[in-house]
Structure formats: C-alpha cells, structure tokens
C-alpha cells in the first residue's frame, strides 16, 4: 500500500487541496477564540463548590493552564512537522498507525468536536434565559447560531477567519472589561482572598480531579488550530507561534478574571452561583450590567462555536481523503476551497446533540474522551523522536522529554480519575470509542479492496 506521507514531499508544501490563507494573527486569535467560550463564565461556581477553598480554586486554574500550555508546546512540534489538514488525527496516524487515528476521528465527529459545539450551544441557551427568553426559544436560537456559522464557514476559510477574529476581539475585550469593572466598581474586598471554611475540610485529590474536568472544559480548544494546519501560511512560524501565544494569553486572562470574581464576591456567593459573571456584574452596575455581560457572553460562545466549526470538519475531510470515512466528507467546493459537506454535516449532528443533551452532561462526556487522545498525542512527540528521527523538526518541544511526558501523564490521570468518580459518563464515552472498531474494519477492508 502506498505510504500516507512520502518523505520526498515537504510537509509544508502539502495542502490537501485547501488554500493557505491564515497568518500569525489569525492563528493566535483562532486559539484564543476556540478556548474562550462559556466555561470561564459558567464553571467557576461549580469549581468552588467542588474544591471548597480559595487556594484550591486558584491551584486548579493554574494547573489547568499549565497542562494546556505543556500540550501546546508538544503539539507545536507535531504541527510544524505535519502542517496538514486534520491535526491530531495526522499526529496519531504517523505515531501509532491508522487504527488509533481513525478512532480519534470517529470520536471527534460523534462526540468530541460536535459535542463541544453542542455544549457551547447549551451554554448559549442558558444565557439567553438570563435575557428572559423561554427555554424552547433559547434552544431554537442556539441551533440557529450553529446553522448561521456553518453557512459562513462554507464561504471560505477567510470568511470564517474574519468572523472568528471579530468575535475573539470582542470576547477578549469583554473579559478585560469584566476585570476592570469588578476591581473598580463592585465594592469588593481583598479580604475575600483569605476566606476560610467555617468547618475544616481536608484537601481531596479526588475533588481536585473532578474540578479539573470543569477547568479543562474552560481551557478546551487550544488544539483546534492544528486541524486547520493545511490552511496556514508559513506554518513553521505561524502555527507554532499561534499555539504558544494564544495559549499564554488565555492563561493570563483566566487568572485575572478569577481574581476579579473573588474580589467582587465572597466565596460563599461564588460557590452558589450558576451565572457568576452576570451576578458579579449586576452587583457592580445593577441590572444593566448583568444584561450587558450576558450579551457579551453570547457573543463569546458564538466565537467558540465558530472556531470549532472551522476546525473539526478538517479532521473528517482528512479521513475521507484516505478512504477511511464517508466519501462525501472529502468534497472540496471549488469556488470557496473548503470541505463544504464536512462542515455542513458536523453542523447537523451538533444541532441534534444540542436538542438532547444538557450542558453539564455534555462537557463531562466530551472532556473524558478528548483527554484519552490528547495524552496519546503528547506521547506521539516521544514516539516519533524514536521512530522517525530523520523528519525535519522546525520547532522542538521546550523541556523535552519532561514536558510531553508530564502532559501525557496528567492526561491519563484525569481519565482514570473520571472513570472512578464519574463512571456513567465514562462508560458512554468509551462505548463511542469502541463503536469505531467495526467501522474501521469496514472502511479499511473497503480501501484494501479498492
């Protein structure tokens, strides 16, 4: 069988029939926009309830940020080596073979990427409820957002990037604005940082691990840029730079906003809130503040949905190009040079998931399955250093081998902790992985016969 990647062809020259139209600013904003969605606004209260101390809240946010940055360092090396459509799918295929890569792509379509879009849409509906929109109308509107952004991305990668850049700038401005307002107008107190529980509670690694699931949902998406690697100009510079700059910016923004939340509200209020950003802004500016931040959050979630709409379909496109998925997913619209059917079909499936899933259930489901493959992706750096030492590595992971090893270890610890403490969601996530086995058998046999 013909090799999937031939050494004679420069990786940077392989475009898979797509147009390289994304620069460094596009890449960094795509990373930021992929990550900042609903998590930073919806999960801090849940995290506070779980870990029950100020120190543990910040420890879990710092740990999640470091883990994401270590992952970005590792994936920057892989992305510079294989700047092709599909990202992690390509990395796993090169390191472990087509079966592992296929299972990742299978789960990406049915659970991870489509599930991320659906979870974001569920968060969108929650914040529409803050604006007194009925639950039914809110769900219909959230599906409408998926449809609109799907259509925009069918008009070309440049069209999707323009939408992404605009929404990302707005959402970054929103987070900065929240922090400034809460520190200057909320009447808060630095004494909130020294809060101690009325009854002593020992630190629990199990609770810390559960809280990490929520934090990693807030950090979820930093890898999405790798899916679009086949559309990045000068990927050696722009892909790696976008991953690292974007991830660092997110960590700084998240820690700043959490400091602002805790300055404005006492720990008990934070742990009891499901819409923390709106509650805090309402305290500072009254009902108008709550309404304004709800609108800003809706825009932020829309940006995260758009980035996932830009990225995920490139995975299914790459699979279909190798005859390991439904053939229509490989179609490239000749005028706009994007995988149109792949984009549309993800939008349809994500809309169906939005109709049947709740926010909490969806993000637990998505994060568990994601981190199985993220850990394997981190280990791929070590595997490929050993098995493919001749490959050109324009960027080498800082802190090798400790950074990718630590990233992979933490990923697998998160997976194990989730299986122990949330077996139901873990079971359904693993079931989706195993359903990919007969599907792989079918497509691989079909490809061999061809």
N, C-alpha and C positions, 0 to 999 in steps of 0.2 A: 504493500500500500504506500502511496506517495506520502512523504512526511508533511505534517501540517505546517511547519515553518522550515524553510530551507536556509542553510547558512549563507548561501550566495546572495540572498536578498537582504538588504539592510532593513532592519526593523522599522527605522524611522521613515522609510520610503513606502511601507505598506499602509495603504489607506482603506482597503476593503471596499473600494468604490465610493467612499464618502469624501466629503470636502473638508480639508483642514482650514478651519475658519475661526478658531478660538485662540486668543492671545493670553498673556500672563494675567491681565486684569480680569478677563472672562473666567479664567481657571480659578483664581483666588475667590472671586465672587460666587462662582458655582459651588465651591466647597462650603463657603460661609452660608450661602442660601440653602444648600442641601441640609445643613445641620440645624440652623435656627428655624424652628417651625412652631410647634405647640409645646414641646417638652419643657422649656425654661419657664413657661407661663403656667403649666398645668401640674407639673410633678413636684415642685419644691415642698408643697404641703404634705404630700404623701411621703416624701423622703424624711421630713421632720417627724412625722408620726412613727415612722419605722425605726429610726436610729435614736430618737429621744434625747439628743443633746446638741448644743451648738457646735462643739468641737467635732462631733461625728458628722454633722451636716457638711461642714467645710472639708473634712477629710475625704468624704465620699465624692464631693465635686472635684477636688484636686486629683484624687486617684483616677476618676473617670477621664479627666482632662489629660493626665499623663499617659494613661493607657491609649487614648485616641492619638496622642502625638507620637508615641512609640510606633503605633500602627502606621501612621502617615510616613514616618521615617523608613519603615520597612517597605511599604508599598511604593514609595518614591523610587527605590532601586528597581523594583519589578516593573513599574510603569515606564521608566526610562529604557529598560531592556526590551520591553514588548509594548510599544505605543500603538496598540491596535484596538479596534472596537471590541468590547467585551470585558476589559479589565480583569477582575478576579477570575472570571471564567478562563481567560487565557493563561493567567499565572498558574492556576491549579492544573490545567491541561499540560503545561510544559513541565511541571514538577512531578505530578502523580499519574498522568495519563488521562484518557478521555472519560473514563467512568466517573471519577471524582468530579471532574469539571462538569459533566452532564448533570450529576445530582445537584451541584450548586446551581446551575442554570435552571433546572427543573423547579427547585425550591424558590429561586428568585422570582420566577413568574407566578407560581401558585401561592406562595406565602410571603416571601421577604420583600420584594420590591412592590408588588401590588398591595401586599398587606400594609407596608409603610404608607402608601398613598391613601389606603382606606382608613388607617389610624389617624392620619392627618385630617382627612375629611371628617372623621368623627369629632376630632377636636374643633374643627371649623363649626360644626353644628352646635357644640357646647357653647361657644362664644356667641353664636347667633342668638342662642337662648338668653344671653345677658341683655340683648337688644330687644327682648320681648317678642321674638319670633317663635311661633309654635314649633313643637318638635317635628311634626310632619313637614312643615315648610322648610325648616332648617336642614333636614336630611335631603330634601329635594334640591335645595340651593347648593349643598355641599357636592352633590352629584353633578350639578350644573357647572361648578367650578372645574371639576375633573374634565368634563366634556369640553369646556372652553379652552383650557390649557392644552388638552390633547390636540385640538384643532390648530392652535397657534404653533405647536411644535411640528405639525405636519407641513408647515410653510417654510421649513428650512432651519438648520441649526443656528443660523444667525438670528432668525426671528425668535427662537426660543431663548437665545442668549440675551437679546435686548430686553425681553420680558423679565428674565432672571436678574439681570443687572439692576434694572429699575426697582424691582421688588426687594432685592437684597439691600440696596442703599437705604430704602425706606425702613426695612426692619432693623438694620444696624442703628439708624437714627432713632428708632423707637426705643431700643434698649439703652442707648446713651441718654435719651430724654427721660426715661423712667428713672434711671440712676440719679440724674441731676435733680429732678423734681422731688424724689423721695429724700435726698440728702438736704434739700434746701427748704421744702415746704410742707413736710409731713409732720413736723413737730416731734420727731422720733428722738431716740436716745442711744448713745454708745453703750449705755448700761445693759442694753439688750444682748450685747455680745457676751456678757458674763452670766447669762441665765444658768441656773442650776435647778434640776428637777426637785420638786417637793419631796419625793421619795427616791432614795438612791436606787440606781439600776446599773448593773454591770454591763460593760461593753460586750456586745454579742457579734461574733463574726458572721453568724447566720443572718442576723438582721442587717448587718453591713452588706452582705452579699445580695440580699433581697433589694436593698436600697440602690445598689449598683445597677440593677436591672432598669430602674426608673431613670437613673443618671445617664446610663448608656443609651436610653431612648432619646434623651435630650441631646446627646452627642452623636446620635446615629446619623450617618450620611456622609462623613468625611471622605469615604472611599468612592463616592459616586462619580467623581471626576475621572477615575480610571476607566469607567465604562465608555467615556467619550474620547479616550486617548487617540482613536483614529481620526479625530476631527480637530486635534490641537496642533497649531503651528509650532515648529521648533520644540517638540515635546521634551527633549533633553533639558531645556531650560524652563519652559512654561509649565509642563506637567509637574515636575518636581517642585518648582517654586510655588505653584498654586496650592499644592498639597500642604506644604510646610507653612507658608504664610497664612493660608486660610485657617488651618487648624490652630495655630498660635493665637490668631485674632479671636477665635471662638472662645478659647480657654480664658483669655483676659476679660472678654465681655461677660461671660457667665459668672466668673468670680465677683466681678464688680456689681452685677445685678443682685446676686445673692447677699452681698454686703449691704446693699441698699434696702432690700426687703427686710433684713433683720434690724437695720437701723430704724426703719419706719414702724415695724410691728413687733410686739413681744412674741416670744417663741410660741406661747400657747395659741395666739391668733394665727400664726403661720401654720402650725400643725393642724388647725381646724379648718383651714381654707381650701377650697377646691378651685377657686379662681383667684389666685394670690395676687397677680399683677393688677387686676381690676379692683380688688379690695384695697390694695395699698394705694393706688392712685385715687380712688374715691375718698380715702382718708385725707389725702393731700389736697385735692382740688374739688371735692364734692362729686355729685352725680355726673357732672360734665367730664371730670377726669376719668371716671370709670367707663363712660361711653366712648371717649376718645381712645383709650387704650384698648378697648375691645375691638374697635375698628382697626387699629394698628396691628393687633394680633391676627385678625382675619387676613390682613394683607401679608403678614409674616407666614402664616400657614399656607397661603396661596403660593408664595415663593418656594416653599419646601416641596409642595406638590409639583410645581413646575420643574424643579431640578430632578426629581425622581422620574418625571415624565420624559425629560431629556435623556437620562442615563439608562434606566432599566431596559428599554427596548433594544439597546445596542447589544445586550447580552443574548437575547433571543435571536437577534439578527445574526450574530456570530455563530451560534449553534446551528441555525438553519443553513448558513453558508457552508457548513461542514456536513450537511445532511444528517444532523442529529436532532432535528426538531421539525415542526410543521413547515413545509417548504414555503408557504406564503410569507412567513416571517422574514425571509431573505429578500423580499422585494424592495427595491430602491426606486423611489419616484424620480423620474429623470429630470424634471424641472427643478425640484427643490432639493434633490440629492439627499434624502433622508429615508430611513426604513419605515415608510408610512403605515403599512399594515401592522407591523410590530408595535408601533406607537398606539394605534387605534385599539388593537386587541388587548393591550395592557390596560388602557382606559376603561374598556368594557368590563374586564374582570375585576378591576379595582372598584368600580361602581357597584358591582354585585356584592363584593365583600363589605362595602360601606352599608349596604342595606341590611346585612345580617349580623354584623359584629359591633361590640361595644368598645370604647376607647381603651379601657384597662385591659380587657381580654386581648385585643389586637396587638398592643405593644408588647405584652408579655410573650405572646406567641411568636412575634416577629424577631424580637431580640434573642430569644433562646436559639432559634435555628440559625440566625445570622452568625452568632459567635462560634458555632462549630466550624464554619467555613473560614471565618476571619482568622481563627487560630491556625488552621491549616495554611492559610495564605502567609501568615507570619513565618511559619516553619519553611515555606517554599523558598525563602531567601537562603536559608542554610542548605536545603536540598540542592538547589541549583548551583550554589557555590561549589558543591562537591561533584555533582553530576555533569554540569555544563560550565567548567571553568574557562572555556575558550570564548564564551559570549562577551560581547562588548558591554561594559557597565559604565555608562556615562556618569552615573551617580552611585556611590556605595554607601550603604546604611551607616550612619554615625553610631558608634558604640557597638559595632558588630563584634562578637555574636550575641552579646548580652541583651541588647535592645530587642531584636526579633524573638529571642528565646523567652524573655520576660513577658513580652506581649502575648506570645502563644500560650505560655503557662497561665497567665491571668485569664485569658480567654477560656481555657479549658476548666479552670477553677469556677468561673462564672457558670459554665454549662453544667458542671457537676452540682454546684450549689442549687441551681434552679431545678434540676431533676429531683433533688432531695426535698426541697421545700415547696415546689410547685409542680408536682408530678403530673397533674391533669393536663396543663398546658404543654409540658414537656412531651407527654405521650402523643398528643395530637401533632406536635411539631415533628417528632421522629417518624410518625406514621406517614407524613407527607414526604419525608426523605426516602423512606423505603418504597413508597409507591413509584418512585423514579426507577427502581431496578427493572421491573418488566418493561417499562417504557424505553429504557436504554437498550435492553435486549432486542426490542422490536426495531428501533432505528439503526442500531449497529448491524443487525442482520440485513436490514434493507439496504444499508450503504455498501456492505460487502457484496451483496448480490448485484448491485449496480456496477 
